[in-house]
Amino acid sequence: MSIDYYNYNDYVDKNLRGIDLGFEEALELFELPLPVIGMIADRIRRARCGELVTFVIDRNISYTNRCVARCKFCAFYAKHERDGYILSKETILGKVKGAIEAGATQILIQGGLNPEIGIEWFEDLFSTIKRQFPTVQLHSLSPPEIHFIAMHEGMSIEETLARLRAAGLDSLPGGGAEVLSDRIRAEISPNKLSADEWIEVMDTAQKMGMKTTATMMFGHIERNEEIVEHLFRVRDLQNRRKGFTAFIPWTFQPWHTALHERIKEPASARRYLQVLGIARIVLHSIRNIQASWLTQGCEVAKLALFFGANDFGGTILEENVVTATGREHNPMKPGEIVEAVKSLGRPVAQRDTYYKVLKRY
């Protein structure tokens, strides 16, 4: 099929009518000029989400850097035993308290795959957080962590999630997806769960009524075909369960990782906007697409709002994984996000984890 660059109504129409694109049809989007991808994605965004841009006030707490997975794309895990840590419950509670005092409504607790930590540790932590801070939303533990806990404890995914949910876990972040292709995972994260197992964790959580997000970390060894494969896996699960609240694509940061010898620099802003726009076009059943100011910077994140994104992500009061690559992290204040969005002539609001608007500016 040859695409008329100036006749993109079919893509808009199919998205708004909830019609799945075929594989070749989606792959050919990569042949379009970037401005055309932006026009298609922005038109879909306006129809699905309107003009409002949202953000959440949140904190990411990395409870341990000891990890048996030792993924080649990761600079965070402890290379030596002497450098490893497990945060105490008191330290984590102090971080949660500080975040709430700064206006946070969402706490993301993630870490390495650490066999020293059992499910009771998480149950105690989550239940204590919920007793002391009952309104905070625990958006925590990625599918690799859930899968690892289940394997370590000899339990099913469903039983693991049920126990953690009873202790206070509200929803799952979409980390550990990287690109949902077994060829890629065998090379860059061979000691972690497979693509099918990532989907299984999310499918189980959503079947139980939990909301989750989905991510994609690209800009390393993936091909366009594998990006489409990833998007289709996420789309197909969303078609069945309707449990993904948002999709968050972000780019691999190569410094201080085992892949740095092969990939010297992060993907370009052009590549980021291309993939973000294509995600909006393909993922007709996911309403919210999140920009990544953390990896792209504020100016490119603002551009992302014209390539299909309707959400600016979180203020991220603390972040340890991306910053382990050497990338400087300065949390964005709510006022800075508001100013950035309003500079584009768009309305802006603070939201919670489930995209409920809490405050309009």
N, C-alpha and C positions, 0 to 999 in steps of 0.2 A: 504494500500500500504506500503510495506517495502522498505526503502531507502537503497541502496548500498552506504555506506559512501564514496567510492572512485569512484563513477560513478555519477558525478554531472553535466554532460554535458547537461542533459535535462533541468535543471534549467537555465543554461546559454543560451541555444538555445531558450527556450520559451521567456526569457526576451528580447533577441536581436531581436526576430521576433515579439515582441509586443503581445504575447499571455498571457491572464490573467490566473493566477493560480487559481485552485479551493480552497475552504476554507480549506478542510482537507489537501490538498497538501501544502498549506502555513503553516498550523499549525504544520505539521510534520517537518518543518525546525527547530523548537525548540528542536527536538530530536538529531540533528546533533552535533558532537563535534565542539567546537568553531573554531579550525583551519580550518575545512572543510567549515563552513559558511564564514570564511574570504577568503578562496580560491575562492569560487563561487562569492562572492561579488566583490573581487578584479579583477577577470577576466572580469566581466561585466563592472566594472568601467573603466578598460583599454580600452575595446572595445568602450564604449560610450563616454568617456571623454578624453582619452589619459592620458598623464603623468602630464599635467599642473595642478598646484594647485593655486587657486585664493583666494583673500580676498578683503574686502572693508574697507575703512576708514570711520568710522561712530560714531555717538553719540546717546545715548538713553536719552531722556528728559522726565521725569515723571511729567506732568503738575499738577496733583493733587493726593493726597493719600486718599481723602475722597471717600468711595465706599460703596454703599448699598448692594453689593453682599456678602461681608464678607465671602469669600470662605475659607474652612477649610485648604487648602493647602498654603494659602497666609500669609506671614508675613509683607507685605508692607502696607496694609490699616490701617488707623488711628483707633485705638481701642477707643480713647476718642476724643471728639470734640476739646479739647484744643490742640491736637496733629495734627489736620488736616491743610492742606494748599492748596491753589491754587496759582500757580506761576503767577506773573504778565507778561503781554506781554513784557515789557522791559527786565525782567529777562530772558525770553525764547529767545528773540532776541540776548541778550548778549551771551547766551550759543551757539546759532547757529553761531554767528560771531566767537567765540573762536574756535569752531569745524572746521569751514572753514579755519581759519588761520592755523590750525594744519593739513590741507590737506583733511578734510572730504568732501565727495561727497554725503553722505546719512545722513538724520536726521530722527530718529524714535521717534515720539511723541506719548506717551501712558500714560494712567493714570487710575484712578478708575472710576466707574460708579457714577457720581456725578450729582444729579438733580439740583444743583445750576448753572450748566453750560449748556447753550443752544447752538443751532447750530450756531447762529450769532457770538458767541464767537470764535468758530473754524474758521468760514469764515473770520472774521477779522484777526485772527492770521495767517492763512495760506496765505491770500492775502498779508499781510504785509511782511511776510517772503519772498514770491516770488518777491515782488517789490524790496526789499533790497538785496536779494541773488538769482537772477533769475536762476542760474545754479544748485542750490542744489536740490536734489531729496527728496521729502517728502514721505517717506515710513512709513505711520503713521496710527493710529487708528485700533485696532483689531476688529474682528467681534462682540464681545460683546459690544464694545463701539458704533459701527455703529448701532447695533440693539437697544441699549439703547437710543441713540439719536433719532432714528426713532420713538420709542414708546413714548418717552417723548414729542416729537414735534407733534405727531399724523400724521406722514408722512409714506409713503412706504419706503422700503429699497432703491429702485431705485431712488426715489426723493431725499432722504438723500444723497446718493452717488453722484448724479448729482450735487447737490449744493456744496458739499465739493470738488468735482473734479473741478468745475468751479472756486472755490476759490484758487486752487493750489495743492490739494491732488493728488499725482502721483500713488501710489500703496499701497496695504494693507499688513501688516505683518500678520503672521498666529497665533498670540497669542490667548489665550482663548480656544484653542482646548482641552487642557488637553488630555484626552482619549475620543474619540467620541463614548461613550457608555452611554446610559441613566441610566443604573444601577449605574455606577460610578458617573455621574454628580448629580444624586439625592442624593448621599451621601456626596460628597465633594464640590459641587458648586450648591446647589439647587436653589439659587436665580439668577442664570445666565441663558443665553439662552441654549436651548436644542441642542443636536447633529445635528438634522435636521435643526435647525435655523442657526447654524454655517455654515453648508453647503449652506443654502439658501443665506446668505450674500455673501459668496465666489462665488457662482454660478451667482448671480446678478452682482457682480463687474466684473467678467470675461466676462459675456455676454455683458457688456457695453464696453469691451475692456481694462479694467484695469488688470494689472498683480498683482499677490499675491504670498505669500509664504504659506507653511503649516508647522505646528509644531506638536509635540507630547510630552507632559510632563508625563513621566512614572516613575515607581519605588515607587508606593504607594499601592493602593488596587486592581490594575488591574490584570486580568488573561491573559494568553497567547491568549485565544480566543478573548478577547477584544482588544488586540493589533492588531490582524488580522482584526477585524471589523473596527478599525480605519484606518488601511492601505487601506483596500478595499474601504471605503467611499471616501478617498482622491484619490485613483486610479481611481475610477469610474467617479468622477467629472473631473479629468484630461483627461480621455479618451474622455469626451464630449466636454470640453472647451479648453484644452491645455493652461490654464492660470496660473498654478503654475510654478514659476521659480525655486523653490527649496523646499526641505523637510529638516526640522531641528528637529531631536529628541534630547531631553535633559532630565536629571533626576531630579526628585523632591528633593528639599533641605528641610529637615524636621524641622530644628531648628526654634524656636519661632513661630511655626504654631500650629493650633488646632489639627493637626494630629500627633504631635510629641510624644504624649503618646503611640500611636500605632506603628508608624514607627520611630525607633530611629536613623537610619543611612540612608544615600542615597544608592541607588542601587550600586552594585559593578561595577568596570570597566569591568569585564567579562560580566555582564548583559547589560551594555551600548553597548559594542561592538557587542554582540549577536543581540540586537534589531536593531542597526544601520545597520549591515550586512543584516539582514532579510528585512529591509526596502528597501535597494538597490535591493535585489533580487525580491521583490514583485512589486515595483513601476517602472515598465518598461517604463512608459510614462513621468516620471520626470527625467530630465537629471542631475540636481545638488543635491547632498546630502552634507549637511553641518556638519562639526565636531563642537563640543561644548567645546572649551577650557575653557569657563567661568565656567561651572559646573564640568568639568573633569580634568582640568589642562592641561598644554602644552604637557606633555609626552603621556598621553592617547589620546589627540587630534591627536598627530603624529601617534599613532597606528591606529587611525580611518581612516587614509589615506590608510591603507592596508585592511580595512574592508568595502570599498565601498564609502567613502567620497572623494570628489574631491575639496572641498572648506573648507577653514579654518575659515570662518565666518568673523566677523568684529573686528576691533581694540577695539571697544566699549570704547570710551573716557570717557563715564559716564554710570553708571548702578546703579539703585536703588532698583529693585524688588528682585533679587537674593541676593544682598548684605544685604537686610533687614533681611535675615535669620541669619546673622552673618558671612556669608562667605566673606572673604577679597577679594576686587576687585582692581587689579592693571592693568590698561589698557595695552594692548600689543602694543608696538611701531611697525610700519611697518618693521623696521629693524630686530626686534626680530622674527616676523613671517617669514620673508625672511630667516633668519639664521636657524630657526627651520625646514623649509621645505627643504632648500638646504642641511641640514645635512642628509637628507634621499636620496639625489641624485636626487631630483625632481625639475623641473623648477617651477617658481612661478611668479605670476603677480597680480597687483592691478586691480580690476574690479569696475564697477558701480553696481547700484541696479539691472539692467537688465542683468548682467553678460557679459557686453561688456568690453573687456580688455582695460585698460587705460595706463598701464605701465608694461613692463616686466623687470625683474631684472636679 
